[in-house]
Amino acid sequence: MNIETNLWITSDHHFLHSNIAKYCNRPENFNKILVNNWNSLVHDDDIVLHLGDFSAGVGSYPNGYKTLKIISASLKGTRFLIRGNHDHKPVNYFTDELWFSEVYQHFIIDEYFFSHYPLVVFPKDSKKIQNKKKHLLSVFKKEKCRYVIHGHTHAPHPNLPNHFNVCVDLHGYSPVLFSDIKKYFHQNKEIA
């Protein structure tokens, strides 16, 4: 991945997930808003690192898999996916059907660790998610990373030092430039 190109980070689009509108108070036409916001910011030669939960509940949506392919084909940029808890399909589904270039469990650029999950284990986390977070935290420490860029939580969590949440519900349903996230960490060193 060439990070000299504009690199956008985003997560938790939950395309075609009928219940996400009520869970997160999204507008009824959130799928269209997400596509429009993505394409108004991202250029064809940009890179997008999607931190998981690209879609959810596709099987219960009328013509869901066909509709998701149309949505995915319309999105600009070269896309990479870090699997989220709703990204259950095999890797080749994401690469062959939804045109992600590659699929990862996590990703590292310098001191920045990209994960679907924040690296804090919460008591309400399922045992499976607790174990996943513990594994990711061990990789984070082993690789001597400093900052966590994540999704998964659709509401802000205060007091998570060294974390930045890119969930679309927290950023006007839009991706965030990696350079802006780096500026955030460097301007907020007292909490990072």
Secondary structure, DSSP 8 states (H G I E B T S, - for coil): --TTS-EEEEB---BT-TTHHHHTT--TTHHHHHHHHHHHH--TT-EEEE-S--B--GGGSTTHHHHHHHHHHH--SEEEEE--TT--S-HHIIIIIS--SEEES-EEETTEEE-SS-S---TTS-HHHHHHHHHHHHHHHHTT--EEEE-S-SS--TT-TTEEE-BGGGTTT--EEHHHHHHHHHHTTTT-
